[in-house]
C-alpha cells in the first residue's frame, strides 16, 4: 500500500469515527420514543399538488426534464464523491416533496425530500436576503423550542462550511448547490412534527438539528419552503430519528408520469419493515461522503443473457453504486452500458431501433407500435436479484418513441427511481440493508 493510499485510508477511518461520535451525540439530543410507526405522503414534483407543478408542460417535456435532471444531479454527486467540493445537488433536481412542521406551535413546511442530502433547512425570519415564498416564512421568535447551537458544539463540526458569530458564538452554516443557489443562517435545534396520513396522529421529535436560513437565493420555487435531508449523514432527518424509528424507513413510488396525481408513500419505524413473500435484501456499505446509500451491483440479465458488471473478479470493491430516489435514470459506466445495450439489442433483434430522443439523452429507442414484448430483465445486487418490469427499464418519451431508461456516464453510478417504481424499498440503517418487494404502490 503506497503512502497516498495509506493517508486516504487513515482520513476515511478518522472521518467515520468522528461521524459515529456525532451520531451518538445527536441520538441523545433527539427525543427517543420507544418506537413509532407512521406513514406520510411523498408528493411528486409534477403532481398538481406540488409547488413545482407547471400545467403548460406536456408529458414529453416533463419526461425530458426528468432526464436532464438525472445527468445534472449525477455531475454534482461525482464532485461530492471525489471530495473536490462541498456543493450539493440543487433541490430543483429532486423529484419528491414532503410536508413537515417545525417549532412550537408547529409551522408547516413543504420541503424537498432528498436521499442525496443531509441537512434540514428552511427560510427563517428575519430574512436579510431570501427568495419569494407564498407560504409564511418560519418565525423562530414565536417558537418556544427554538435554540441556536454554539460553535464549540460537536454538531457544529459536522457542517462542511461553517463560521461563527462574534457576538454570541452561534454556529452558522452555509450550503451551496450546483447552480450556485445557497442557504445560510444559524444552526439550531427545534421540534419537528410529522403527521400520519393514515391515522392522523402527529409525532413530535424534539431537539432536531436544522438550518434556520436567513440568507437564501437561487433556483428555488415560491411554495417550496425548505429541504428535508434523508441521506445517511449524521444530521439527516432519518439519522436523527434514530432509535425512535428503529433505524427504518421505506418508500413506495407510484409509476412516474402515469400516476403523478397519486401520492407515493413513505414509511417510518416498524411500518417501514419490508417482509413477506418475494422480499430480497442486499447489504449497504460505508462510503465517502456518508450522505449516500451504497450497494454492490453485480450485473443485469437481459432475456436470459447475463451481463456482468465486472469482466474479471473484483478485489475489495464494495459499494460500487448509489441507490437514490431523486435521480430518475439508472446511470452506468460507459464500458458496462455498451455491453448491456448490446444485450438489449440482441433480445430485440427483430425490431429496428428508431433515432434517439431529441436531446440525445438516451441512446436506444423503439417505436412502441412495433414492440410486442419488451425483454425481461433482472438487476443483480449482492445477495439479491431484482426482477424489473418494463416500467422499470423503458420510458415513453412520445407516442412514437420508447427508450431504454439507462444511460452511460463518467463518474458516479446510480440506481435511479424509474428502476424502483412499484417496489416497496426499505432501508434498515441498523442492519445496514436495503430490501425490495414488488408492490402495486397505487393501491397503498
Rosetta blueprint (number, residue, H / E / L):
1 X L
2 X L
3 X H
4 X H
5 X H
6 X H
7 X H
8 X H
9 X H
10 X H
11 X H
12 X H
13 X H
14 X H
15 X H
16 X H
17 X H
18 X H
19 X H
20 X H
21 X H
22 X H
23 X H
24 X H
25 X H
26 X H
27 X H
28 X H
29 X H
30 X L
31 X L
32 X L
33 X L
34 X L
35 X L
36 X L
37 X L
38 X E
39 X E
40 X E
41 X E
42 X E
43 X E
44 X E
45 X L
46 X L
47 X L
48 X L
49 X L
50 X L
51 X L
52 X L
53 X L
54 X L
55 X L
56 X L
57 X L
58 X L
59 X H
60 X H
61 X H
62 X H
63 X H
64 X H
65 X H
66 X H
67 X H
68 X H
69 X H
70 X H
71 X H
72 X H
73 X H
74 X H
75 X H
76 X H
77 X H
78 X H
79 X H
80 X H
81 X H
82 X H
83 X L
84 X L
85 X L
86 X L
87 X L
88 X E
89 X L
90 X L
91 X H
92 X H
93 X H
94 X L
95 X L
96 X E
97 X E
98 X E
99 X E
100 X E
101 X E
102 X E
103 X L
104 X L
105 X L
106 X L
107 X E
108 X E
109 X E
110 X E
111 X E
112 X E
113 X E
114 X E
115 X L
116 X L
117 X L
118 X L
119 X L
120 X L
121 X E
122 X E
123 X E
124 X E
125 X E
126 X L
127 X L
128 X L
129 X E
130 X L
131 X L
132 X L
133 X L
134 X L
135 X L
136 X L
137 X L
138 X E
139 X E
140 X H
141 X H
142 X H
143 X L
144 X L
145 X L
146 X L
147 X E
148 X E
149 X L
150 X E
151 X L
152 X L
153 X L
154 X L
155 X H
156 X H
157 X H
158 X H
159 X L
160 X L
161 X L
162 X E
163 X E
164 X E
165 X L
166 X L
167 X L
168 X L
169 X L
170 X E
171 X E
172 X E
173 X E
174 X E
175 X E
176 X E
177 X E
178 X L
179 X L
180 X L
181 X L
182 X E
183 X E
184 X E
185 X E
186 X E
187 X E
188 X E
189 X E
190 X E
191 X E
192 X E
193 X E
194 X E
195 X E
196 X L
197 X L
198 X L
199 X L
200 X L
201 X L
202 X E
203 X E
204 X E
205 X E
206 X E
207 X E
208 X E
209 X E
210 X E
211 X E
212 X E
213 X E
214 X E
215 X E
216 X E
217 X E
218 X L
219 X L
220 X L
221 X L
222 X L
223 X L
224 X L
225 X L
226 X E
227 X E
228 X E
229 X E
230 X L
231 X L
232 X L
233 X L
234 X L
235 X L
236 X L
237 X H
238 X H
239 X H
240 X H
241 X H
242 X H
243 X H
244 X H
245 X H
246 X L
247 X L
248 X E
249 X E
250 X E
251 X E
252 X E
253 X L
254 X L
255 X L
256 X L
257 X L
258 X L
259 X L
260 X L
261 X L
262 X L
263 X L
264 X E
265 X E
266 X E
267 X E
268 X E
269 X H
270 X H
271 X H
272 X H
273 X L
274 X L
275 X L
276 X L
277 X L
278 X L
279 X L
280 X E
281 X E
282 X E
283 X E
284 X L
285 X E
286 X L
287 X L
288 X L
289 X L
290 X L
291 X L
292 X L
293 X E
294 X E
295 X E
296 X L
297 X E
298 X E
299 X E
300 X E
301 X E
302 X E
303 X L
304 X L
305 X E
306 X E
307 X E
308 X E
309 X L
310 X L
311 X L
312 X L
313 X L
314 X L
315 X L
316 X L
317 X L
318 X L
319 X L
320 X L
321 X E
322 X E
323 X E
324 X L
325 X L
326 X L
327 X L
328 X L
329 X L
330 X E
331 X E
332 X E
333 X E
334 X H
335 X H
336 X H
337 X H
338 X H
339 X H
340 X H
341 X H
342 X H
343 X H
344 X H
345 X H
346 X H
347 X H
348 X L
349 X L
350 X L
351 X L
352 X L
353 X L
354 X E
355 X L
356 X L
357 X L
358 X L
359 X L
360 X L
361 X L
362 X L
363 X L
364 X L
365 X E
366 X E
367 X L
368 X H
369 X H
370 X H
371 X L
372 X L
373 X L
374 X L
375 X L
376 X L
377 X E
378 X E
379 X E
380 X E
381 X E
382 X L
383 X L
384 X E
385 X E
386 X E
387 X E
388 X E
389 X L
390 X H
391 X H
392 X H
393 X H
394 X E
395 X E
396 X E
397 X E
398 X E
399 X L
400 X L
401 X E
402 X E
403 X E
404 X E
405 X L
406 X E
407 X E
408 X E
409 X E
410 X L
411 X L
412 X L
413 X L
414 X E
415 X E
416 X L
417 X L
418 X H
419 X H
420 X H
421 X L
422 X L
423 X E
424 X E
425 X E
426 X E
427 X E
428 X E
429 X L
430 X L
431 X L
432 X L
433 X E
434 X E
435 X E
436 X E
437 X E
438 X E
439 X L
440 X L
441 X H
442 X H
443 X H
444 X L
